[in-house]
Amino acid sequence: MPVQVRRLLVVFVMLVIVMLGLKYLLTPESWREYGAYRGNALIEIADHEAKYVEMETCVMCHDSIDALKNSGFHKTIQCETCHGVGYLHAEDYENVKMPIPKEDQFCMRCHAKNSARPQNIIKQVDAQEHSEGEKCINCHNPHQPWL
C-alpha cells in the first residue's frame, strides 16, 4: 500500500474518532427519549411563560366589544390575531395598551383579492376600486365589519 494512501487512511480514522467523541460529548442524555426529540425540551418549553391569552381573558373586561364581534363575521378570530399578544395587557391593563390597527394594509392581509383564498369564506376586495384611498376603519367596524 502506498505511503500516501496509508496516511490518508490514518487521517480518516482519526477524523472518525474525533467525530464520534464530539457526538458523545455534545449529545444530551435525553436525546431520542421520545423518538427523534430531546426529552428535556418538553420540560424546558413548559417552564416558559405563556405569551397568548384566551379570548375569555379579553371578554372579562371587553364584553360589549365581544358581543358586537360575535354578531359579525369575525366571531371566530381570536382578539390577538389583530391586536397582538395580550398577556402583558391582561396583567397590567392600565399601563400596557393594546395596539388598534388602523392602516389599510392591515385589513388587506386577509381581505385583498387573492385567487388562492376561498371567496365564500373570506370577503375579498380590490382595495383600489373599493375604497378609493379611504381607510377601511372609516366605514367598517372591524368587530362588526359588514353591518
N, C-alpha and C positions, 0 to 999 in steps of 0.2 A: 504494500500500500504506500503510495507516495506520501512524503512528509507533509505537504500542504493539505492533503485530504485528512490526514490524521489530526493535524492542528485544528482544522475546521470542525471535525467531529468533537474534539475536546471542548472547543468554544461552544458548540451547540449543546453538549451535555451540561456544561456549566450554566448556560442560559436557562435550560430547562430546570435545573436545580434551584437557581435563583428565583425563577417564576413560581415554582411550587412553594418555596419558602415564603415568598411575598404573599401568595394566596393564603397560606396557612396563617400568617401573622395578621393580615388585613381583613379576613373574613370574620364577621361577627359570629358568636356562638349560636345565636338564634336563627341563623341563615337556614333556609329550607325547612323551618319548623312547620310552616303552613304552605307547602308547595314551593314555589319559587319566590317566597317572600321572607322577609326578616320578621320573625315573631315579635320582637320587642317594638317594632314600628307601630303595632296596634296600641300598645300602652302609651307610647310617646304621642301619638295622634290624639288619643283620648284625654291626655293631660292638657292639650291646647284649649284655650278659651274659645267658646263658640262665637262666631262673628255675625251670624244671621239670627234673626228672631222670627218667631211665627207671626202670622197676621193677627192672631188673637192678642198678642202683646200690643200691637198698634191700636186695635179696636178698644182696648181698655180706656184709652184717652180720646180716641178719634172715632167714636161710634157713629156720629152723624155723617162723617165722610164715608165710613164703611157702608152705611145704609144706602147712601147715594151711589157708591161704586157698585154695590151688589145689585142695583136695579139697572145697571148698564152693561155694556159688552165687555168691560174689563174685569168682571167679577171673579174670574179665575186667576188673574195675575196677582202675584204677591206684591205688597207695597214696596219692598226693597228692589224690585226689578226696575222701577223708575226713580225711586228716592235714594237708592244706595243702602249700604249696610246700616242697620239701625240699632245695634246693641249699645253703642255709646249714648245715643239719644234716649234710649229706654232707661238707662242708668242715671242720666243727668239731663233731663229734658229742658231744664231752664237755661243751661249754658251750651248745650250741643244742639244746634238746629239742623234739621234735615234739608237737603237741597230740593228746591222746587224747579224742575227743568222747564224752561220757558222758550228755548230756542227751537226753531222748526226742525232742525236736523235731528233732534232727539226723537220726535214723533215719527220721522221718516225712517228711522232704523227698522221699524216694524211695518209701517204703512206705505212706504214707497212702492210704486209699481214694480213687481218682480214676478216673472212668469213661473219661478220655482216655488213660490208660495201658493197655498190653496186660497183662491179668492173667496170661496164660500165661508171660510173661517176667519181670515184676516182681511178687513176692509182695506183696499189699496187705492191710493190716489196718485195722480200726477201732480206733484206739488206746484209746478209752474202754471198749469192750467187751473187747478182748483183754487189756489189761494191768492194768486196774483201778488205775491210778495208779503201778504199778511202773515202774522204769526198764528199758528194753529190755535193757541190758547185764547186768542181774541174771540173766536167763535165757538170753540169746543171746550167743554169742561172735561179734562182727561178722566175724571171719575165717573162721568156720565156723558160720553162724547157725542152721541147722536140724538140726544133729546133737546 
